[in-house]
């Protein structure tokens, strides 16, 4: 059975997504959805993605809550900058953040977190040195941003992804 359905959740998701996007459950659409749902996971098996388990579901929830709060705060801060209600002059810039995190899934989650937070942008990651180049819209103190990324996100991601 595993040979036919190497990724059963992916198969189910593809089948449902195909039918939702087609907007019809005619015999032809169902047949195409079945073919796509069976063929695409076979391609994924050939790519041999690494298995990644989550070690600490509680840490995932804590990280999600931190991200939610930080996104709300950043939305407010960027809004005040755009509307010109900030009294001091805004300084934007690039900073280098040395990362200890090497797990590619952890790095992908960190990239999503940084990029989805208004006012920050993941620019480049150097795998050899482990340095992240980050653009910050309102750069007050570079070390504060480094401490935030490493202490608030990277530490938790290293607990989540082995």
N, C-alpha and C positions, 0 to 999 in steps of 0.2 A: 504493500500500500504506500510505503514511503517513497518508492520509485515513481509512482504516479503523482503523488501529492507531497513533494518535499517541503513545501511551506503552506500548510493548510489555511492559515489565517490570511496569507497573501492571496491565495486562490479565491477564498470567499470574498475578500475585499475587492479584488479585481472584478469578479462576477457581478457583485452588487453595484460597483461604480460604473461598470459598462452599461448596465440596465438603467441606472439613474441618468447617465449622460445621454443615452439614446432616447429616453423619454417614452419608451414603448416596451411592451413585453410580447411582441409578436414572435412567432416561431423562429424567424430569421435572426432577430436580435438576441434571442436566448441562445441560439446555436453559436453565433459569433462570440457572445459573452463566455460561453463554455470553452470554446477554442482558445480565446485569449487567456482566460483564467487558468487553463491547463498548460499553455505554452510558455507564458512569461515566467512562472516559477521554475521551469526547466532551465531557462536562460540564467536565472538567478543562482541556481545550483552550480552551473558552470563557472560563475564568477567566484564562487566559494567565499562568501563574506565571512568574516570572523564572527564567532559566537561571542556575544557579550552579555553577561549577566549583571543584574543590578544587585549589589550586596546589601544595601541598606534602604528599604522602602521609606523608613522614617526620615532619613536624610534627604530623600527625594522630595518629600512633602515640605521639609524645612527650606530646602533650596527654592522650591516653587513659591513659597510664601515670601522669601526674600526678594525674588525676582518680581513678583507682583507689586510689592511695596516700592521697589526701586523704579519700576516702570511708571507708577503713578507719580512718584516724586519727580522723576525726570520730565514727565509730561508737563507738570506744573512749572518746573524751572525753565524749560525751553519755551513754554508759553509766555512767561514773564519777559524772557529775552526778546522774543519776536515782537511782543506788544510794546517793547521799550519801557517797561516799568522798572527795570533794574537801574539803580542809581550809579553803580560803578561801571567802568569800561569793561567790556567783555574781551577776554583774550582766549583765542582758540589755538590749539597746537597739537603736535604729535608727541607721543611718549613711547618709550620702549618698556615693556613689562617682561621681566625674566620669569618664565614659567617652568615649574617642575613637572607639570602634567604632561604625560607623553601618550596616553591612551587616545587613539584617534576618535573614538566615540565621545570621550570626555571633552576633547578639543572642539568637536563639532557642536556639542551642547553649549560650550563656552562661547563659541562664535555666534550662535543663535541668541544667547542671552545678551551679549555685548551689542550686537547689531539691532536687536529689537528694543533696546533701551534708548529712548530719544536723547540725542546729544553725544552719543558715542558711536564709533564705527571701527570695526575690525578691518584693518587695512592689509596687513601682511603677517604671516607667521613663518619664521625661519626654523625649520625642523632640526637642523644641525645644532644651532645654538640654543634653541628653545625660547627665542625672543619673539614677543608679539609687538607689532607696531599698531598703536591705537591712536585714533584721532578723537579729540575731546573738544566739544563746542565751547565749554566754559571751563578752561583750565586755570585753576587757582594755584594748586600745589601738586606738582607731579607725584611726589611720594604718597600723598593721600590716595591718588588713583591707583597706584601700584599696590598699596596696602588693601584697598577695597577689592581689587580683582583677585589678589592672592588670598586674602583672609576670608572674604565673604563667599567667593565662588570657587576658586581653584581648590581650596582645602576640602570643601564639600564634594566637589566632583571627583577628587582623588579617593574619597571614602566610598563614593557610589560605583565608580568604575575601577576595577582592579588593575 
